[in-house]
Amino acid sequence: MMMGVLPVVEMLGSVDACAPDDPSRQVLESLPADIGADGGRRSTYELALVPCDDAACPFEVRLVARTSQAESAEGHAKMGVNTHGPVRLTWYASGAPAWGAAAQTHTAEPIAFFGAALPRVWTTGLEEDQVAVSAGAVPLEPGKQTGAYALLVTQTAGFEHPKRQHALLTAVSGDLKVAWSKVEPQGPHVSWVAIPKRHAPVYVSLFFSPDDDAADDVLARQLKWDTEQQVFSEEPPPPQVQAVVAGSYRTLSAARVARSASDCLTGYSAIDTGPNQWAVPHRYALIRVTWEPAQVTTETERLRQCRPGGPAHSLPLTHLLSSSPSNP
């Protein structure tokens, strides 16, 4: 599979590839595109696996909008259904159907440890032919229970060395489009899009360096909805994105030895604080990224229990990364 070469998504025409009632079209998720004051949905995002074509089965997203039509002969208002899209994801399945299960993630992914509300993961294929997809609704105005939503779609491809791609789709004014996307680079990267309860989504990417003399890299960006441009812009992480610090060390080697010596520190990044070393006693720190206050409490308590007497505190991630080349 040629990952990282194709764009994350390709826009197709407004005519559906398959009729809505096509029995071979597997609808995986139906999530709100907007929620009214009465709690009802006027339109929904529909993630589906469509019939195979030339030995490949595309995943696609459509917008399904419900509209009022003329009254029936009995005087009852009738509801019509219009579909927009589709947007077809470029990582196709090698076969159908997909099977759904609770998310199972690698220990290096903090989203798993903190017990966040994970969406179902729909999987197709086996081993290196495996392609999985999950989706979740993201409010454009964080903290509000009503209004418009974006659809976060994450695909994972591969088995031993999986790669991920993420996309945020929007349907403002009924126009279904990709408003932000990201593909993991080649190499030992782990990435995810966190959805804090009352704040904009945060994209986090970890790079676990295989080189003895190179520190790991942590990238964090808040994804803020730009109403004028109708896209999500990448901004520096807000203060609530914290780094739980499990220790600081004079050398990178010492940090890595400490990480290897304790299962408590699996998934921690060994970073070079560089010009920001004032934030911790020594230049190299072992950190884990959090995006909710409860996660900080949970993680620091866990560290204190499994490493009695060891350091465990938190500080805003920007205090460690603000001068990093990848975190201006």
C-alpha positions in Angstrom: 0.0 0.0 0.0 1.4 3.4 -1.0 0.8 5.3 2.1 1.7 9.0 2.4 1.7 9.5 -1.4 -2.0 10.0 -2.1 -4.0 12.8 -0.5 -6.1 11.9 2.5 -9.4 12.2 0.6 -10.6 12.8 -2.9 -13.8 14.7 -3.6 -16.2 13.0 -5.9 -19.3 14.4 -7.6 -22.6 15.0 -5.9 -24.2 11.8 -7.3 -24.1 8.9 -4.9 -22.0 5.9 -5.9 -24.7 3.6 -4.5 -28.4 4.0 -3.8 -29.2 4.5 -0.1 -31.1 1.2 0.0 -28.4 -0.8 -1.8 -28.1 -3.9 0.5 -24.4 -4.3 -0.4 -23.6 -0.9 0.9 -22.6 -1.3 4.6 -23.4 1.7 6.7 -20.9 1.8 9.6 -21.8 5.0 11.5 -24.5 7.7 11.4 -23.4 10.7 13.4 -24.9 14.2 13.8 -24.0 17.0 11.4 -26.1 19.4 13.5 -28.3 19.3 16.6 -31.2 21.6 17.1 -32.4 23.2 20.3 -34.9 20.4 20.6 -32.1 17.9 20.6 -33.1 16.6 17.1 -30.9 16.1 14.1 -31.6 17.8 10.8 -28.8 16.1 9.0 -26.3 13.4 9.7 -22.9 12.2 8.5 -23.0 8.6 7.1 -19.8 6.6 7.0 -20.1 3.5 4.8 -18.2 0.7 3.1 -19.5 0.6 -0.5 -19.4 -2.4 -2.9 -16.0 -3.5 -4.2 -14.8 -2.3 -7.5 -11.7 -3.8 -9.2 -10.9 -5.8 -6.0 -11.0 -2.7 -3.8 -13.8 -1.5 -1.5 -14.0 2.2 -0.8 -14.9 3.8 2.4 -17.0 7.0 1.9 -18.8 9.7 3.8 -22.1 11.3 2.8 -24.3 14.0 4.2 -27.9 12.9 4.7 -30.2 15.9 5.1 -33.8 15.7 6.0 -36.1 18.4 4.5 -39.7 19.2 4.8 -41.9 18.6 1.8 -45.5 19.4 0.9 -48.2 18.0 3.2 -49.8 14.7 2.3 -53.4 14.2 1.4 -54.1 13.5 5.1 -52.6 16.9 6.1 -49.4 15.5 7.6 -46.1 17.1 6.8 -43.8 14.8 4.8 -40.0 14.6 5.2 -37.7 14.2 2.3 -34.1 13.0 2.3 -31.3 14.6 0.3 -27.8 13.3 0.1 -24.6 15.3 -0.6 -21.2 14.0 -1.5 -19.7 11.5 -1.2 -16.2 12.0 0.0 -14.3 8.9 -0.6 -11.3 7.9 1.6 -8.2 6.9 -0.3 -7.2 3.9 1.8 -9.6 1.3 0.5 -10.5 -2.1 2.0 -9.3 -5.2 0.3 -12.6 -6.9 1.0 -16.0 -6.6 2.7 -17.8 -6.6 5.0 -16.1 -4.6 7.9 -16.5 -5.9 11.5 -16.9 -3.5 14.4 -15.3 -3.7 17.9 -14.3 -1.5 20.8 -11.1 0.3 20.0 -7.9 -1.6 20.8 -4.8 0.6 20.7 -1.1 0.3 21.3 0.2 1.1 24.8 2.2 4.0 23.2 -1.1 5.8 22.5 -2.1 7.8 25.5 -5.7 8.0 24.3 -6.0 4.3 25.3 -4.6 4.6 28.8 -6.8 7.5 29.9 -9.9 5.6 29.1 -11.4 8.2 26.8 -14.7 7.5 25.1 -13.4 5.7 22.1 -15.5 5.1 19.0 -16.0 1.7 17.5 -13.3 0.7 15.1 -14.4 -1.0 11.9 -11.8 -3.4 10.5 -11.3 -5.1 7.2 -8.6 -7.4 5.9 -5.8 -9.3 7.8 -2.3 -8.4 8.8 -0.6 -6.1 6.2 -3.8 -5.8 4.2 -5.7 -4.6 7.3 -7.5 -1.2 7.0 -9.6 0.1 9.9 -11.7 3.2 10.2 -13.4 5.0 13.1 -15.5 8.2 13.3 -16.7 10.7 15.9 -18.7 13.9 15.9 -16.9 17.1 16.9 -18.8 20.3 17.8 -17.7 23.4 15.9 -18.5 25.4 19.0 -16.9 23.5 21.9 -18.9 23.2 25.0 -22.3 23.7 23.4 -24.9 20.9 23.1 -26.4 22.3 20.0 -25.2 23.7 16.7 -23.1 22.3 13.8 -20.7 19.4 14.1 -17.6 18.2 12.1 -16.9 14.6 11.5 -13.6 13.2 12.6 -12.5 10.2 10.6 -9.4 8.2 11.4 -8.0 5.4 9.2 -5.3 2.9 10.2 -3.5 0.7 7.7 -1.1 -2.1 8.2 -0.4 -4.5 11.0 3.0 -4.6 12.7 3.8 -1.0 11.8 0.4 0.7 11.3 0.0 4.2 9.8 -2.8 6.6 10.5 -4.5 9.4 8.6 -7.0 11.8 10.1 -9.6 14.1 8.5 -12.2 16.6 9.7 -15.1 16.9 7.4 -17.8 19.7 7.6 -21.2 20.3 6.1 -21.7 24.0 6.7 -24.4 25.2 4.4 -24.9 21.7 3.2 -21.5 21.6 1.4 -19.7 18.5 2.4 -16.0 19.0 2.3 -12.7 18.2 4.0 -11.7 21.0 6.3 -8.5 19.6 7.7 -6.4 16.4 7.2 -3.1 14.9 8.2 -1.2 11.7 7.3 1.5 10.2 9.5 5.0 10.4 8.0 7.0 7.3 7.5 8.9 6.0 10.6 7.9 5.3 14.2 5.1 7.9 14.6 2.0 7.6 16.7 -0.8 10.3 16.2 -4.3 11.0 17.3 -6.9 13.7 17.5 -8.0 14.3 21.1 -11.5 15.8 21.6 -11.5 17.7 25.0 -14.9 18.2 26.6 -15.0 22.0 26.4 -12.3 22.9 24.0 -11.4 22.6 20.3 -9.8 19.3 19.1 -6.1 18.8 19.6 -3.8 17.0 17.1 -1.0 15.2 18.8 1.9 13.4 17.1 4.7 11.5 18.8 7.9 10.4 17.1 9.9 7.8 18.9 13.4 8.3 17.6 15.4 5.1 16.7 18.7 7.0 16.9 20.7 6.9 20.1 21.7 10.5 19.9 18.4 12.0 18.9 15.5 12.7 21.3 11.9 11.9 20.6 9.7 14.6 19.2 6.2 15.7 20.4 4.0 17.9 18.2 0.7 19.3 19.5 -1.7 21.6 17.6 -5.1 22.9 18.6 -7.5 22.7 15.6 -9.7 25.8 15.7 -12.6 26.3 13.4 -12.2 29.3 11.1 -15.7 30.5 10.3 -14.5 32.8 7.5 -12.2 30.4 5.7 -14.4 27.3 6.6 -11.4 25.3 7.6 -9.7 24.2 10.8 -6.5 26.1 11.4 -3.6 24.7 13.4 -2.7 26.7 16.4 -0.3 26.3 19.4 -1.8 24.0 22.1 -3.8 25.7 24.8 -2.8 25.7 28.5 -5.0 22.7 29.3 -2.8 20.5 27.2 -0.4 19.4 29.8 2.8 17.3 30.0 3.0 14.9 32.9 6.7 14.8 33.7 8.0 11.5 35.1 11.5 12.8 35.6 14.3 14.9 34.1 17.9 13.8 33.3 21.2 15.3 32.4 21.6 13.1 29.3 19.3 11.5 26.8 20.9 8.2 27.5 19.9 8.4 31.2 16.3 9.3 30.2 16.1 6.3 28.0 17.6 3.9 30.5 15.0 5.1 33.1 12.2 4.5 30.6 13.4 1.0 29.8 13.8 0.1 33.4 10.1 0.6 34.3 6.9 -0.6 32.7 5.3 2.5 34.3 6.9 4.6 31.7 5.9 2.7 28.6 4.7 5.3 26.0 6.5 8.2 27.5 8.5 10.4 25.2 12.2 11.3 26.0 12.4 14.9 24.8 15.1 17.5 24.7 13.7 20.7 26.4 16.5 22.7 24.8 16.1 26.4 25.5 13.2 25.6 27.8 15.2 23.6 30.3 14.3 26.1 33.0 11.0 24.4 33.2 12.5 21.1 34.6 15.7 20.5 36.7 17.6 18.9 33.8 17.6 19.2 30.0 16.0 15.8 29.0 12.5 14.9 30.3 10.2 11.9 30.1 6.7 13.2 29.4 3.2 12.1 28.5 0.6 14.4 26.9 -2.8 15.0 28.5 -5.7 17.2 27.4 -8.1 17.0 30.4 -7.5 17.8 34.1 -8.8 14.4 35.2 -6.1 12.8 33.0 -3.4 14.7 34.9 -4.7 13.5 38.2 -5.1 9.9 37.0 -1.6 9.7 35.6 0.3 11.4 38.4 -1.5 9.1 40.9 -0.6 6.1 38.8 3.1 7.1 38.7 3.2 7.6 42.4 1.8 4.1 43.0 4.0 2.2 40.6 7.1 4.3 41.3 7.0 5.3 45.0 9.2 8.3 45.6 9.7 9.1 41.9 8.9 12.5 40.6 5.4 13.1 39.0 4.1 16.6 38.2 2.6 18.4 35.3 3.0 21.7 33.5 1.7 23.2 30.2 3.1 21.4 27.3 4.1 24.7 25.7 6.6 25.3 28.6 8.6 22.4 27.3 8.1 22.7 23.5 7.5 26.3 22.6 10.9 26.8 21.1 11.1 23.4 19.4 11.6 23.6 15.6 8.3 21.7 15.1 6.4 23.7 17.8 7.0 27.4 17.0 
